[in-house]
Amino acid sequence: DDPVLQMLRDSGEDEPDAILVDGRRAAEELRRRCAETMPALADRFVFRPQRDWVPGPAEIEEEVEAALEPSVPLPSGGSLLFETGRTLTAIDVNSGREVGDPYGGTGGERALLRTNLEAAAEIARQVRLRNLGGILVVDFIDLASRGQRRRVVEALREAVSADPAPCRVGAMSSLGALVEMTRRRRGASLEEQLTVACPVCDGRGRIRRNGGATEGGLKDRSHGED
């Protein structure tokens, strides 16, 4: 299947104003194929050389690289940390700065709630952008108020409702502020498409300390050789 047409099908309600193609013949071929399955989008394929792209190829490449980073900043100064494992993806929400004791003043509690709400919206965007699937566990910042905890969960459910891939969001755990969600993705994740496992550590992201069990072996090998 054509990856461009597959991308358009998976984009759900977000129909683009234009799809720029840097080859005239390729634009015509895509326009012809799209007319058979998605005629409403066929006339939106536009030939435009890369030198005329806004944003340019370098800026697009920066966005792709950012989508592969484990850390994602939030507007209020907090951040998200994505850790993809073999069986699930863990997403940690960090406040990023001192906002006071969440069980103390209301100002700190409001700041934590704001960060959690920002995180809920950004998690839905990042999960879709990275095409993550399976089980995802989100560790939100703990809140004292049950009403605010429910508000965060509802914000996450609303945010993922626009995702064309089926998503389910559970309730917040009574232990901490964990929320389990599932997403049935289509195809490989962005990380799987654009990266390969490190040949030194077999994708575990760890290397042995000097003086380990394998004298003269793995202890002298580093990621700098990749």
C-alpha positions as MATLAB code, in Angstrom:
seq = 'DDPVLQMLRDSGEDEPDAILVDGRRAAEELRRRCAETMPALADRFVFRPQRDWVPGPAEIEEEVEAALEPSVPLPSGGSLLFETGRTLTAIDVNSGREVGDPYGGTGGERALLRTNLEAAAEIARQVRLRNLGGILVVDFIDLASRGQRRRVVEALREAVSADPAPCRVGAMSSLGALVEMTRRRRGASLEEQLTVACPVCDGRGRIRRNGGATEGGLKDRSHGED';
ca = [
       0.000    0.000    0.000;
       1.180    3.515   -0.709;
       2.511    5.013    2.567;
       1.195    8.481    1.696;
      -2.354    7.247    1.141;
      -2.117    5.100    4.258;
      -1.086    8.185    6.249;
      -4.087   10.119    4.905;
      -6.472    7.301    5.825;
      -5.056    7.106    9.345;
      -5.240   10.874    9.886;
      -8.946   10.682   10.745;
     -10.707   14.028   10.753;
      -7.518   16.077   10.277;
      -7.743   16.577    6.535;
      -4.793   18.644    5.288;
      -5.215   21.787    3.222;
      -2.450   20.594    0.902;
      -0.015   17.710    0.474;
       3.275   18.970   -0.942;
       5.261   16.637   -3.195;
       8.761   17.484   -4.439;
       8.370   15.538   -7.707;
       5.957   16.515  -10.472;
       5.440   12.962  -11.725;
       4.995   11.631   -8.172;
       2.377   14.318   -7.439;
       0.410   13.327  -10.528;
       0.590    9.622   -9.655;
      -0.546   10.246   -6.072;
      -3.378   12.427   -7.328;
      -4.518    9.601   -9.630;
      -4.368    6.933   -6.897;
      -6.123    9.138   -4.366;
      -8.964    9.854   -6.808;
      -9.888    6.151   -6.665;
     -10.192    5.870   -2.879;
     -10.361    9.411   -1.431;
     -11.557   11.693   -4.222;
     -12.107   14.645   -1.865;
      -8.350   14.843   -1.274;
      -7.134   14.196   -4.808;
      -6.888   17.856   -5.796;
      -4.870   18.724   -2.684;
      -1.666   17.138   -3.967;
       0.585   20.007   -5.028;
       3.960   19.813   -6.762;
       6.431   22.157   -5.100;
      10.242   21.874   -5.085;
      11.791   21.477   -1.640;
      13.489   24.875   -1.901;
       9.999   26.446   -1.766;
       8.727   24.431    1.197;
       7.562   26.297    4.299;
       8.627   24.973    6.740;
      11.745   23.800    4.952;
      13.221   20.280    4.932;
      15.643   21.151    7.762;
      12.809   22.306   10.023;
      10.775   19.194    9.188;
      13.789   17.046   10.076;
      14.021   18.822   13.444;
      10.384   17.981   14.158;
      10.993   14.326   13.294;
      14.018   14.223   15.614;
      11.968   15.839   18.396;
       9.325   13.111   18.000;
      12.012   10.515   18.764;
      13.252   12.206   21.932;
      12.166   10.585   25.225;
      11.530   13.971   26.889;
       8.790   16.399   25.779;
       8.473   19.884   27.350;
       5.124   21.250   28.542;
       4.056   24.936   28.383;
       4.039   25.424   32.167;
       7.625   24.232   32.548;
       6.852   20.569   33.229;
       7.730   17.679   30.947;
       6.794   14.202   29.797;
       9.206   11.280   29.786;
       8.494    8.336   27.468;
      10.040    4.942   28.236;
       9.144    2.251   25.719;
       9.624   -1.288   26.982;
       9.055   -4.690   25.448;
       5.598   -5.104   27.001;
       4.339   -1.572   27.682;
       5.122    2.128   27.397;
       5.530    4.185   30.572;
       4.841    7.940   30.457;
       5.974   10.006   33.439;
       4.621   13.509   34.073;
       7.056   15.844   35.841;
       6.274   19.272   37.260;
       9.753   20.505   36.338;
       9.933   23.101   39.099;
       8.902   23.730   42.680;
       5.173   24.380   42.887;
       4.640   23.780   46.577;
       3.281   20.852   48.528;
       0.290   19.363   46.639;
      -1.329   18.647   50.012;
      -0.668   22.148   51.282;
      -1.649   25.487   49.724;
      -4.231   25.705   46.973;
      -1.800   27.594   44.717;
       0.487   24.588   44.456;
      -2.438   22.268   43.864;
      -3.721   24.466   41.035;
      -0.267   24.491   39.444;
      -0.067   20.704   39.590;
      -3.550   20.383   38.108;
      -2.605   22.731   35.267;
       0.502   20.660   34.517;
      -1.535   17.436   34.531;
      -4.127   18.907   32.157;
      -1.385   20.098   29.804;
       0.134   16.622   30.014;
      -3.171   14.928   29.123;
      -3.489   16.954   25.913;
       0.153   16.468   24.950;
       0.098   12.740   25.710;
      -2.764   12.236   23.244;
      -0.813   14.168   20.606;
       2.476   12.367   21.227;
       0.914    8.904   21.329;
      -0.620    9.556   17.938;
       2.492   11.246   16.519;
       4.765    8.407   17.671;
       2.128    5.795   16.767;
       2.457    4.057   20.124;
       0.260    1.057   20.803;
      -0.544   -1.674   23.270;
      -0.586   -0.882   26.981;
       0.477    2.591   28.100;
       0.768    3.549   31.772;
       0.749    7.260   32.612;
       2.150    8.419   35.945;
       0.502   11.799   36.513;
       1.493   14.162   39.313;
      -0.457   13.128   42.399;
      -3.360   15.370   43.417;
      -5.142   15.536   46.760;
      -8.625   16.230   45.397;
     -10.622   13.322   43.974;
     -12.545   15.757   41.815;
      -9.339   17.058   40.255;
      -8.076   13.518   39.704;
     -11.286   12.675   37.827;
     -10.918   15.884   35.846;
      -7.462   14.823   34.653;
      -8.743   11.405   33.547;
     -11.667   12.983   31.681;
      -9.274   15.406   29.986;
      -7.173   12.470   28.768;
     -10.265   10.619   27.506;
     -11.455   13.681   25.641;
      -8.001   14.270   24.150;
      -7.690   10.732   22.750;
     -11.257   10.725   21.398;
     -10.026   12.367   18.164;
      -7.510    9.571   17.573;
      -8.520    7.382   14.597;
      -6.990    4.372   16.384;
      -9.243    2.871   19.090;
      -8.163    4.023   22.576;
      -9.414    3.082   26.026;
      -8.557    4.992   29.203;
      -9.052    3.462   32.648;
      -9.613    5.138   35.997;
      -6.805    6.621   38.049;
      -5.258    4.148   40.458;
      -5.772    4.587   44.182;
      -2.035    4.003   44.591;
      -0.367    7.118   43.283;
      -1.760    8.704   40.138;
      -1.382    5.929   37.578;
      -3.705    5.747   34.591;
      -3.679    2.737   32.292;
      -4.715    3.148   28.682;
      -4.624    0.994   25.575;
      -4.322    1.954   21.925;
      -4.728   -0.330   18.925;
      -2.303    1.123   16.478;
      -1.883    0.412   12.788;
       1.583   -0.465   11.549;
       4.941    0.124   13.226;
       5.680    2.924   15.652;
       7.706    5.939   14.528;
      10.664    4.668   16.546;
      10.484    1.254   14.880;
      10.306    2.854   11.439;
      13.229    5.247   11.879;
      15.622    3.563   14.330;
      17.308    0.226   14.983;
      18.402   -1.396   18.231;
      21.929   -0.557   19.372;
      24.228   -3.452   18.364;
      26.384   -2.956   21.467;
      23.749   -3.178   24.204;
      21.056   -4.963   22.182;
      18.707   -2.026   22.667;
      18.848   -2.052   26.473;
      20.553    1.337   26.693;
      23.111    0.150   29.292;
      26.804   -0.726   29.154;
      28.929   -2.645   31.653;
      31.083   -0.890   34.206;
      34.835   -1.335   33.983;
      35.932   -4.435   35.844;
      32.761   -6.345   34.974;
      32.464  -10.068   34.439;
      33.590   -9.878   30.820;
      37.207   -8.746   31.137;
      38.437   -7.389   27.832;
      35.002   -7.824   26.339;
      31.912   -5.645   26.530;
      33.389   -3.381   29.189;
      35.602   -1.706   26.563;
      32.847   -1.211   24.026;
      30.876    2.010   24.016;
      28.025    3.602   22.145;
      30.502    6.090   20.718;
      31.445    3.473   18.122;
      27.920    3.435   16.596;
];
